[in-house]
Amino acid sequence: MNFLDQFILFLVSLVANTFSAFSGGGAGLIQFPVLIFLGLSFSVALATHKVASVALGVGAVLRYLKTSRLERQFVVLMLLTGLPGVVLGGNIILLIPDRMAEIALGILTGGLGIYSILKPQLGQNYEPVHRDWIGCVSGGMVLFLIGFLNGSLTSGTGLFVTLWLVGWFGMDYQRAVAYTLIMVGLFWNGAGAITLGLLGDIRWDWLPALLLGSLLGGYLGSHLAIKHGNRWIKRAFEIVTLFISAKLIYG
């Protein structure tokens, strides 16, 4: 790629990952289609995007390191339930018709935004619930399903995790976004990148610009989330989910 193409990739990655880090997901809405537009096949673009998305988690870790304390219970839960789903989803993605999967995901993603809009106080306060064994098992089963979507699709799955942590476990948006960026961005996407890299190809020469944009976007978006708090994160979450839904359904 020439310098202009690399610069375009950097800008796309920076914008996509800044919005993703602020709202709790959705970087693939912008970044993944651009990779295809620039000439990559679906499978190569997906694998390349997954590798680049790991830098989003790294950027978030750098910003949240001093301000957020992740609870060991949820770190272990998201690893044990989400990672198997990611690997499974990455292994069967090529068997699913792309258009059918996109429409289904678009409907589900739009539902998340509408649900959040209809619940004005959702995620504004930290009110922990479902922390017993049954609650964690039930929540973990859903995280496994979201992990499967994360491994097989590209847009919106981080938003699913964010809303599930808010709605089921009673987290506020700021806390839930921290878990999503670090656990999904770093560990889930890392597992997905390894799985897809083993199954297909990765365009390594495209990655420097994508990784730099993801790293800076993850840090900047996390800074904005910490600075502006739950109210603005909720609004950003709703806008991104509805935008992603329209993009996936109407193409």
CORNOR-V678180 format. One record per residue. N is the residue number from 1. RES is the residue in one letter. SS is DSSP state (H for helix, E for strand, L for the rest). PHI is phi in whole degrees, -180 to 180 (* if undefined). Layout:
# CORNOR-V678180
N:RES:SS:PHI / N:RES:SS:PHI
This chain:
# CORNOR-V678180
1:M:L:* / 2:N:L:-82 / 3:F:H:-62 / 4:L:H:-63 / 5:D:H:-63 / 6:Q:H:-64 / 7:F:H:-67 / 8:I:H:-62 / 9:L:H:-59 / 10:F:H:-61 / 11:L:H:-64 / 12:V:H:-61 / 13:S:H:-65 / 14:L:H:-62 / 15:V:H:-64 / 16:A:H:-61 / 17:N:H:-79 / 18:T:H:-65 / 19:F:H:-63 / 20:S:H:-63 / 21:A:H:-68 / 22:F:H:-78 / 23:S:H:-98 / 24:G:L:100 / 25:G:L:144 / 26:G:L:107 / 27:A:L:-61 / 28:G:H:-66 / 29:L:H:-57 / 30:I:H:-97 / 31:Q:H:-68 / 32:F:H:-65 / 33:P:H:-61 / 34:V:H:-65 / 35:L:H:-62 / 36:I:H:-69 / 37:F:H:-60 / 38:L:L:-82 / 39:G:L:120 / 40:L:L:-84 / 41:S:L:-72 / 42:F:H:-56 / 43:S:H:-67 / 44:V:H:-68 / 45:A:H:-63 / 46:L:H:-64 / 47:A:H:-64 / 48:T:H:-65 / 49:H:H:-62 / 50:K:H:-63 / 51:V:H:-62 / 52:A:H:-64 / 53:S:H:-68 / 54:V:H:-62 / 55:A:H:-65 / 56:L:H:-60 / 57:G:H:-64 / 58:V:H:-64 / 59:G:H:-61 / 60:A:H:-66 / 61:V:H:-59 / 62:L:H:-61 / 63:R:H:-86 / 64:Y:H:-85 / 65:L:L:-55 / 66:K:L:-94 / 67:T:L:-113 / 68:S:L:-123 / 69:R:L:-117 / 70:L:L:-76 / 71:E:L:-79 / 72:R:H:-57 / 73:Q:H:-56 / 74:F:H:-82 / 75:V:H:-61 / 76:V:H:-66 / 77:L:H:-60 / 78:M:H:-71 / 79:L:H:-74 / 80:L:H:-70 / 81:T:H:-97 / 82:G:H:-79 / 83:L:H:-62 / 84:P:H:-60 / 85:G:H:-64 / 86:V:H:-61 / 87:V:H:-64 / 88:L:H:-63 / 89:G:H:-63 / 90:G:H:-65 / 91:N:H:-81 / 92:I:H:-117 / 93:I:H:-57 / 94:L:H:-72 / 95:L:H:-90 / 96:I:L:-101 / 97:P:L:-58 / 98:D:H:-58 / 99:R:H:-66 / 100:M:H:-63 / 101:A:H:-65 / 102:E:H:-64 / 103:I:H:-65 / 104:A:H:-61 / 105:L:H:-66 / 106:G:H:-63 / 107:I:H:-64 / 108:L:H:-65 / 109:T:H:-65 / 110:G:H:-61 / 111:G:H:-61 / 112:L:H:-63 / 113:G:H:-64 / 114:I:H:-64 / 115:Y:H:-60 / 116:S:H:-66 / 117:I:H:-63 / 118:L:H:-75 / 119:K:L:-118 / 120:P:L:-57 / 121:Q:L:-95 / 122:L:L:-62 / 123:G:L:72 / 124:Q:L:-87 / 125:N:L:-135 / 126:Y:L:-88 / 127:E:L:-131 / 128:P:L:-60 / 129:V:L:-140 / 130:H:L:54 / 131:R:L:-98 / 132:D:L:-82 / 133:W:H:-62 / 134:I:H:-65 / 135:G:H:-63 / 136:C:H:-71 / 137:V:H:-64 / 138:S:H:-62 / 139:G:H:-65 / 140:G:H:-66 / 141:M:H:-63 / 142:V:H:-69 / 143:L:H:-62 / 144:F:H:-62 / 145:L:H:-64 / 146:I:H:-67 / 147:G:H:-60 / 148:F:H:-61 / 149:L:H:-63 / 150:N:H:-63 / 151:G:H:-75 / 152:S:H:-106 / 153:L:L:-125 / 154:T:L:-122 / 155:S:L:-119 / 156:G:L:95 / 157:T:H:-69 / 158:G:H:-63 / 159:L:H:-65 / 160:F:H:-61 / 161:V:H:-63 / 162:T:H:-57 / 163:L:H:-69 / 164:W:H:-66 / 165:L:H:-65 / 166:V:H:-72 / 167:G:H:-74 / 168:W:L:-93 / 169:F:L:-98 / 170:G:L:77 / 171:M:L:-76 / 172:D:L:-83 / 173:Y:H:-61 / 174:Q:H:-63 / 175:R:H:-68 / 176:A:H:-65 / 177:V:H:-63 / 178:A:H:-60 / 179:Y:H:-62 / 180:T:H:-62 / 181:L:H:-65 / 182:I:H:-79 / 183:M:H:-75 / 184:V:H:-77 / 185:G:H:-61 / 186:L:H:-91 / 187:F:H:-89 / 188:W:H:-64 / 189:N:H:-67 / 190:G:H:-63 / 191:A:H:-64 / 192:G:H:-65 / 193:A:H:-65 / 194:I:H:-65 / 195:T:H:-61 / 196:L:H:-70 / 197:G:H:-66 / 198:L:H:-72 / 199:L:H:-85 / 200:G:L:-141 / 201:D:L:-118 / 202:I:L:-125 / 203:R:L:-85 / 204:W:H:-65 / 205:D:H:-72 / 206:W:H:-88 / 207:L:H:-72 / 208:P:H:-53 / 209:A:H:-66 / 210:L:H:-66 / 211:L:H:-67 / 212:L:H:-64 / 213:G:H:-64 / 214:S:H:-66 / 215:L:H:-63 / 216:L:H:-67 / 217:G:H:-65 / 218:G:H:-62 / 219:Y:H:-69 / 220:L:H:-64 / 221:G:H:-63 / 222:S:H:-65 / 223:H:H:-61 / 224:L:H:-65 / 225:A:H:-65 / 226:I:H:-67 / 227:K:H:-71 / 228:H:H:-95 / 229:G:H:82 / 230:N:H:-65 / 231:R:H:-62 / 232:W:H:-72 / 233:I:H:-63 / 234:K:H:-60 / 235:R:H:-64 / 236:A:H:-63 / 237:F:H:-58 / 238:E:H:-66 / 239:I:H:-64 / 240:V:H:-65 / 241:T:H:-64 / 242:L:H:-68 / 243:F:H:-66 / 244:I:H:-62 / 245:S:H:-58 / 246:A:H:-63 / 247:K:H:-64 / 248:L:H:-71 / 249:I:H:-74 / 250:Y:H:-96 / 251:G:L:76
